Amino acid sequence: MPRPVRKVAVVGAGTIGASWVAWFLSRGLEVVASDPSPGAPALIRRMIEGAWPMLQQLGAAPGADPGRWSFEPDPVRAVAGCDLVQESAPERYEVKQPLLRSISAALPEDVLILCSSSGLLVSRLSDGCTHPGRVVIGHPFNPPHLIPLVEVVGGTTASPEAVAAAVAFYRAIGKHPITLDKEVPGHLANRLQAALWREAVHMVAEGVASVADVDAAISQGPGLRWALMGPHTTFHLAGGEGGYPAFMHHLMPAVTSWWESLGNPVLTPELQARLIAGVTEATGGRAIAELAAERDAALVRLLAAKGCTGPRPPKGPEG
């Protein structure tokens, strides 16, 4: 059985890992962060300082301390004495596999290793690991300190107990875990994103609409509904009082007829340049940091409106 979690190691402290550090701290956990980059500690500090006011708005755990973290560049030393590992190293098998092998060899069997991978297969990531059954995908959505979703994937190698423990852990710290019953490249949410982006690119490539209007078609339209319910439930409501059966009968033929003309664009250098120029124009050339801050502030308001303030982690035996 996995142990109670009070101390977490975050191995890989780039943008995703640093965001995880901030969220774990806000849940009252102690964190040890590890990354080979000399600039990682400064990045973590900036992330915590920038995120903490928003995390307090969302309901930080009583006594949560933004300073309750330490840094250890060596990943094997970093995980020593920790109750759980959230691995967030670069998205490449050749980086993650040896890292996971080294830290799994140093950990007791009851310590879960959760991988933030956005699309790699857990059955390949855990290959060669000590006790591979406790290696599970725990993929957050960016930024992890704000977005509730975490995709949990055990594939063919993780034990059902490890998957259940991962779901329980994420739920206890205020996340919304979903479980994939089968591993596929890109998991679930990124595949849905990729499908929509492919058609968004196709619409620009075919001259149907500008980058700005393609984005507005989502942000000022169905994207507002998608913040409240997913595509299946959205179409369930589209069927009126008859619900999804009525939608299938009346609207499905029209919708599925559009599938035949969906595009499969080739991202040539020229098309990439058009897209980049379109985004620059749509955003007015504003800095990434400014856009991200605006997004995050709006996310906090949206999460508050949805009641997405996470519960506190369960108390340990000492209370």
C-alpha positions as CSV (number, residue, x, y, z in Angstrom):
1,M,0.0,0.0,0.0
2,P,1.3,3.5,-0.8
3,R,2.2,5.5,2.2
4,P,0.5,8.7,3.4
5,V,2.0,11.7,1.6
6,R,3.5,14.6,3.6
7,K,6.7,15.2,1.7
8,V,6.9,15.3,-2.1
9,A,9.9,15.3,-4.5
10,V,9.5,17.3,-7.7
11,V,12.1,16.0,-10.1
12,G,12.5,18.3,-13.0
13,A,11.8,21.9,-12.0
14,G,11.1,23.8,-15.3
15,T,7.8,25.6,-15.9
16,I,5.7,22.6,-15.1
17,G,7.7,21.3,-12.2
18,A,7.9,24.8,-10.6
19,S,4.2,25.1,-10.9
20,W,3.7,21.8,-9.2
21,V,6.0,23.0,-6.4
22,A,3.7,26.0,-5.8
23,W,0.6,23.9,-5.8
24,F,2.0,21.2,-3.4
25,L,3.1,23.9,-1.0
26,S,-0.3,25.5,-1.1
27,R,-1.8,22.1,0.0
28,G,0.4,22.1,3.1
29,L,2.9,19.6,1.8
30,E,6.7,19.8,2.2
31,V,8.6,19.8,-1.2
32,V,12.1,18.9,-2.3
33,A,12.8,20.1,-5.8
34,S,15.5,18.8,-8.1
35,D,16.8,20.0,-11.5
36,P,20.2,20.1,-13.2
37,S,19.8,23.7,-14.2
38,P,21.6,26.3,-12.0
39,G,18.8,28.7,-12.7
40,A,16.1,26.3,-11.4
41,P,16.0,27.6,-7.8
42,A,15.4,31.2,-9.0
43,L,12.6,30.0,-11.4
44,I,10.9,28.2,-8.5
45,R,11.1,31.2,-6.3
46,R,9.6,33.4,-9.0
47,M,6.8,30.9,-9.7
48,I,5.9,30.6,-6.0
49,E,6.0,34.4,-5.5
50,G,3.8,35.0,-8.5
51,A,1.4,32.2,-7.8
52,W,0.9,32.5,-4.0
53,P,-1.6,35.3,-4.0
54,M,-3.8,33.4,-6.5
55,L,-3.4,30.2,-4.5
56,Q,-4.5,31.9,-1.4
57,Q,-7.6,33.2,-3.2
58,L,-8.4,29.6,-4.2
59,G,-8.1,28.5,-0.6
60,A,-4.6,27.4,0.5
61,A,-4.5,24.9,3.3
62,P,-4.3,26.4,6.8
63,G,-0.6,26.8,7.7
64,A,0.6,26.4,4.1
65,D,4.1,27.8,3.9
66,P,5.5,29.1,0.6
67,G,9.0,28.7,2.1
68,R,8.6,25.0,3.0
69,W,10.8,23.7,0.1
70,S,14.4,22.9,-0.5
71,F,16.5,22.3,-3.5
72,E,18.8,19.3,-4.3
73,P,20.3,19.1,-7.8
74,D,21.0,15.4,-7.5
75,P,17.6,13.5,-8.1
76,V,18.6,10.4,-6.2
77,R,19.4,12.5,-3.1
78,A,16.3,14.6,-3.7
79,V,13.9,11.7,-3.5
80,A,15.4,10.2,-0.3
81,G,12.9,10.3,2.5
82,C,10.0,11.5,0.3
83,D,6.6,9.9,0.3
84,L,5.8,10.5,-3.4
85,V,7.6,11.7,-6.6
86,Q,6.2,14.0,-9.3
87,E,8.6,13.6,-12.2
88,S,8.5,16.6,-14.7
89,A,11.7,16.2,-16.7
90,P,11.9,17.1,-20.4
91,E,9.5,15.2,-22.7
92,R,11.9,12.7,-24.2
93,Y,12.3,9.0,-23.5
94,E,16.1,9.3,-23.6
95,V,15.9,11.8,-20.7
96,K,13.0,10.3,-18.7
97,Q,13.9,6.6,-18.8
98,P,17.3,6.7,-17.2
99,L,16.1,9.3,-14.7
100,L,13.1,7.1,-13.7
101,R,15.4,4.0,-13.4
102,S,17.8,5.8,-11.1
103,I,15.2,7.2,-8.8
104,S,13.1,4.1,-8.7
105,A,16.2,2.1,-7.6
106,A,16.7,4.4,-4.7
107,L,13.1,4.4,-3.4
108,P,11.1,1.9,-1.3
109,E,8.4,0.0,-3.1
110,D,5.5,1.9,-1.5
111,V,6.6,5.3,-2.9
112,L,4.5,6.3,-6.0
113,I,6.4,7.8,-9.0
114,L,4.0,10.0,-11.0
115,C,5.1,11.3,-14.4
116,S,4.0,14.6,-15.7
117,S,4.5,13.4,-19.3
118,S,2.1,15.1,-21.8
119,G,2.1,12.3,-24.3
120,L,4.7,9.5,-23.7
121,L,3.6,5.9,-22.9
122,V,4.0,4.8,-19.3
123,S,4.7,1.2,-20.4
124,R,7.9,2.5,-22.1
125,L,8.8,5.0,-19.4
126,S,8.7,2.4,-16.6
127,D,10.8,-0.1,-18.6
128,G,13.8,-1.1,-16.5
129,C,12.5,0.6,-13.4
130,T,12.6,-1.0,-10.0
131,H,9.0,-2.0,-9.1
132,P,7.6,-0.6,-12.4
133,G,4.1,-1.2,-11.2
134,R,4.2,2.0,-9.1
135,V,5.1,4.2,-12.0
136,V,2.0,6.0,-13.2
137,I,1.3,8.9,-15.6
138,G,0.0,12.0,-13.7
139,H,-0.2,14.5,-16.5
140,P,-1.3,18.0,-15.4
141,F,-2.6,20.8,-17.6
142,N,-0.6,24.0,-17.8
143,P,-0.4,25.8,-15.4
144,P,-0.6,22.9,-12.9
145,H,-1.0,25.3,-9.9
146,L,-4.3,26.5,-11.4
147,I,-5.8,24.0,-13.9
148,P,-7.6,21.2,-11.9
149,L,-7.3,18.4,-14.6
150,V,-4.8,15.6,-14.1
151,E,-4.8,12.6,-16.5
152,V,-3.9,9.4,-14.7
153,V,-2.7,6.5,-17.0
154,G,-1.4,3.1,-15.8
155,G,-1.2,1.4,-19.2
156,T,-0.3,-2.2,-19.2
157,T,2.4,-1.9,-16.5
158,A,1.1,0.0,-13.5
159,S,-0.8,-1.9,-10.9
160,P,-4.5,-1.1,-10.3
161,E,-3.5,-0.2,-6.7
162,A,-1.0,2.4,-7.9
163,V,-3.5,3.9,-10.3
164,A,-6.1,4.1,-7.5
165,A,-3.6,5.6,-5.1
166,A,-2.6,8.2,-7.7
167,V,-6.2,9.2,-8.2
168,A,-6.8,9.4,-4.5
169,F,-3.7,11.6,-4.0
170,Y,-4.6,14.1,-6.7
171,R,-8.2,14.2,-5.5
172,A,-7.0,14.8,-1.9
173,I,-4.9,17.8,-3.0
174,G,-7.8,19.4,-4.9
175,K,-7.2,18.2,-8.4
176,H,-9.7,16.6,-10.8
177,P,-8.1,13.4,-11.9
178,I,-9.5,11.4,-14.8
179,T,-8.4,7.8,-15.6
180,L,-7.6,6.5,-19.0
181,D,-8.4,2.9,-19.4
182,K,-5.9,2.5,-22.3
183,E,-2.7,4.2,-23.0
184,V,-2.4,6.2,-26.3
185,P,0.2,8.7,-27.4
186,G,-0.8,12.2,-26.2
187,H,-3.3,10.8,-23.7
188,L,-6.8,12.2,-23.9
189,A,-7.0,16.0,-23.5
190,N,-4.0,16.8,-25.7
191,R,-5.4,14.6,-28.5
192,L,-8.6,16.6,-28.3
193,Q,-6.6,19.9,-28.3
194,A,-4.6,18.6,-31.3
195,A,-7.7,17.7,-33.3
196,L,-9.1,21.2,-32.8
197,W,-5.8,22.9,-33.5
198,R,-5.4,20.9,-36.7
199,E,-8.7,22.3,-38.0
200,A,-7.9,25.8,-36.7
201,V,-4.7,25.7,-38.8
202,H,-6.6,24.3,-41.8
203,M,-9.1,27.2,-41.6
204,V,-6.2,29.7,-41.8
205,A,-4.4,27.8,-44.5
206,E,-7.5,27.7,-46.7
207,G,-8.1,31.4,-46.2
208,V,-11.5,30.8,-44.4
209,A,-10.7,33.2,-41.5
210,S,-7.8,35.1,-39.8
211,V,-5.9,33.7,-36.8
212,A,-7.7,36.3,-34.6
213,D,-11.2,35.3,-35.8
214,V,-10.4,31.5,-35.5
215,D,-9.4,32.1,-31.9
216,A,-12.5,34.3,-31.3
217,A,-14.7,31.5,-32.7
218,I,-13.7,29.4,-29.7
219,S,-13.0,31.9,-26.9
220,Q,-16.2,33.9,-27.6
221,G,-18.3,30.8,-28.5
222,P,-18.1,27.1,-27.6
223,G,-15.1,27.7,-25.4
224,L,-17.3,29.4,-22.9
225,R,-19.6,26.4,-22.7
226,W,-16.6,24.0,-22.6
227,A,-15.5,25.7,-19.3
228,L,-18.8,24.4,-17.9
229,M,-19.3,21.0,-19.6
230,G,-17.6,18.8,-22.2
231,P,-18.6,18.2,-25.8
232,H,-20.9,15.2,-25.1
233,T,-22.9,17.0,-22.5
234,T,-22.9,20.2,-24.6
235,F,-24.6,18.3,-27.5
236,H,-26.9,16.6,-25.0
237,L,-28.2,20.1,-24.2
238,A,-28.2,20.9,-27.9
239,G,-30.9,18.3,-28.4
240,G,-33.3,20.3,-26.3
241,E,-35.8,18.4,-24.1
242,G,-35.0,15.2,-26.0
243,G,-31.3,15.4,-25.0
244,Y,-28.6,13.4,-26.7
245,P,-31.1,11.0,-28.5
246,A,-32.8,14.0,-30.1
247,F,-29.4,15.5,-31.1
248,M,-28.4,12.2,-32.7
249,H,-31.7,12.1,-34.7
250,H,-31.9,15.7,-35.8
251,L,-28.4,17.2,-35.8
252,M,-25.9,14.4,-36.0
253,P,-26.3,13.9,-39.8
254,A,-25.4,17.5,-40.4
255,V,-22.5,17.5,-38.0
256,T,-21.0,14.3,-39.3
257,S,-21.3,15.5,-42.8
258,W,-18.7,18.2,-41.9
259,W,-16.2,15.5,-40.9
260,E,-15.6,14.6,-44.5
261,S,-14.2,18.1,-45.3
262,L,-12.1,18.5,-42.2
263,G,-8.5,19.3,-43.1
264,N,-5.1,17.8,-42.6
265,P,-2.8,20.8,-43.2
266,V,0.9,20.6,-43.8
267,L,2.8,23.1,-41.6
268,T,5.2,24.4,-44.2
269,P,7.6,27.2,-43.2
270,E,5.3,29.7,-45.1
271,L,2.2,28.6,-43.2
272,Q,4.1,28.7,-39.9
273,A,5.1,32.3,-40.7
274,R,1.5,33.2,-41.4
275,L,0.3,31.7,-38.1
276,I,3.0,33.4,-36.1
277,A,2.3,36.7,-37.8
278,G,-1.4,36.2,-37.1
279,V,-0.9,35.5,-33.4
280,T,1.4,38.5,-33.1
281,E,-1.3,40.7,-34.7
282,A,-4.1,39.2,-32.6
283,T,-2.2,39.7,-29.3
284,G,-1.0,43.2,-30.3
285,G,2.6,42.0,-29.8
286,R,2.1,41.9,-26.0
287,A,4.7,40.1,-24.0
288,I,4.2,36.4,-23.1
289,A,4.4,37.2,-19.4
290,E,1.7,39.8,-19.7
291,L,-0.6,37.5,-21.6
292,A,0.0,34.7,-19.1
293,A,-0.7,36.9,-16.1
294,E,-4.0,38.0,-17.7
295,R,-4.9,34.4,-18.4
296,D,-4.1,33.3,-14.9
297,A,-6.1,36.1,-13.2
298,A,-9.1,35.2,-15.4
299,L,-8.6,31.5,-14.5
300,V,-8.7,32.3,-10.8
301,R,-12.0,34.1,-11.3
302,L,-13.4,31.2,-13.4
303,L,-12.3,28.6,-10.9
304,A,-13.9,30.6,-8.0
305,A,-17.1,30.9,-10.0
306,K,-17.1,27.1,-10.6
307,G,-16.3,26.4,-6.9
308,C,-13.0,24.8,-7.7
309,T,-11.2,25.3,-4.4
310,G,-9.3,22.2,-3.5
311,P,-9.8,20.2,-0.3
312,R,-6.9,19.9,2.1
313,P,-4.7,16.8,2.1
314,P,-5.7,14.2,4.7
315,K,-3.9,14.4,8.1
316,G,-1.3,11.8,9.0
317,P,-1.4,9.5,12.0
318,E,0.2,12.3,14.1
319,G,-2.8,14.5,13.3
